Amino acid sequence: MKPILQHLVEMTGHRDHLRLEVSVLSTLQKLSGIKAVRALELFTDKGVAHVRPRTWVEDGQLVSTDSEAAADPRRELLEQYPELCECVKSQGDSALSHRPGRHTLWLPVWMHEKVSTCLEITQSRPFSAHKLEVIKGVFLVYQNYQNLLDYSERDALTGLFNRKTFDEQFSRTASGLSSNRPQSAEALVTEEVASDSEPAQNWLAVVDIDHFKLVNDRFGHLYGDEVLILIANILRTSFRSHDRIFRFGGEEFVVLLRNITLARAHKVFNRFRETVQEYDFPQVGRVTVSLGFVGTSRGSPVEILGQADQALYYAKEHGRNQVCFYEDLIAGGHLTAKVSNDDVELF
């Protein structure tokens, strides 16, 4: 019992979903008789339910993938896992499969009545009642802690990531480009193919709702909150599952767009802007957004965020309802680059 408690202490010391996932798998792997452990990601692509391994054991070590789910060659149809498929449909808490020499337990992680993660534990013998009790006890600690982490990372109104999580997500998602990462098969960014002459990279955009104070003043904060929720929903449907969207507070949002070319980034951001422009907001009517964006390959998070902000404010001061790229504004002489030296900005 003492080793399990030690592992639980270590597991709940993490403040990151992926590290917590690796930690719980490591804990389960050390239980006697366990043959294999995996964390599976459940997702829908073109209306069809799929599953793919996100963290697994390879050469004795736990490894995780950072590839986009819909393009992962390891993905399989969820229907190929009939016991798990039925468990998800019935919103069950566990599923068991018995094959000769291979007995598998699945434990889906339910969050907000949805499941996107499932732990898979396999051993060569049937699970005893005591073994199931121990495994499910460890799993419940993990699931409760995942929910706590998720709650602390989310904006209460929109459900998007909050400002507090930005630095961590930025360092993981935005700074570094994996040129061999598979491209998403999702809509909105699949029409164009990156050319050899235009490399793909990551982009940071700051989005601001135009004249939002007038919305609150004219219609009240209740309708203002509804506009924020609807904008958040449009953001979710306009970008891919492996892009990252944050609410920075008030009417400002930030998007981390991963691994596409500049031309495609322009199209994706403008497509989002046009979707907002054409949306009929209840009672309020038409609302527009302004957006400034910049590449993330050079500079610290503070510098990159500041550059996107500069591009945003240029858009707002020159007509609103438009997308402005920082480097274009610098090249055109519309903005002057700031050179940062620690806490001192030199102009």
C-alpha positions, 0 to 999 in steps of 0.5 A: 500500500505504501508504494501506491500512496507514494505514487499518488503523492507524486501524481497529484504534484503535477500541474500539467495534464500530460505529465499527470497522464504519464504519472498515472500510467507509470503508477499503474504499470508498476502494479503486479501482473500488468502487461501494458498500459496506454492513454487513448484519445477519443475523437471524431473526424468527419462525423466518425468516432476514432481512437488513437494512442496518445501515451504508451510504453515504447522500449520500456519508456512511456512516450507521448505523441504531439501529432494532430489526432485526425492525421495520426497513422495510429488512429483506429475506428472506435467500433474496432473496440466494441466493449469500449464503444458500448461503454462510451455510448452508455456513459459507463465508467469501465469496460472489460475485454477477455481474450485468450491470454489478454484481458483489457480494462478501459477506464474513460475519463468523463469531463462535462459529460464528454469523454476524450481520454481513456486509460487502457490496462492489459494483463495476461490473466483475468482481473481479480476483484481486489485488483480492479478495486485498486486500479479504479481507486488510482483512476478516480484520484487521477480523474478528479485531479484532471477535473481540478486542473481543467477547471483551474485552466478554463475561463468560467464564462466561455470555457476557453483556456484562461490567461494563466495557462497561456505561458505553458501552452505557448512554450509547448505549442507555439515556439518550435516548429516540427516540420514533419508533423502531419497536417490536420484533415479538419476543415477550414485549413485543408484546401491549400497545400504548403509549397516548398518555397513557403515554410510552415510555422506557428502563429499567434493572433490577438482578437478583439471585439470591435465596439464591445463597450457599446454592446454592454452600454446599449444592451446590458452585460447579459447580452454582452456575455452572450456575445462573448460565449458565441464568439468563443463558439465561433473560435472553436469551430474556426480552428483545429483541435490542436490549435489553442484558444484563450480568453485573455479577459474582457473582449480579448482572445488569443489564438495559437495557430500551429504549423501552417504557411503565412498564406494559409494563416491569412486565409484562416484568420480572415475566414474567422473574421468573416464568419463573425461578421456574417453571424446574427447575434440575438438582439445585438445584430451584427458584431465584428472583430479586429485581429493582429498576428505574428509568427512565433519563431523569433522572440520571447513570449512577451515580445511576440504577444506585444507584436501581435498587440501592435498589429491589433491596435493598428487594425482597430485604429485604421477601420476595424474589422480587419486582419493585420500581419505584424511583419507586413506593417513593419515592412510597409513603414506603418509600425516601428519595431521595438527592440527589447532588452530585459525590462527596457524597451529601446525604440 
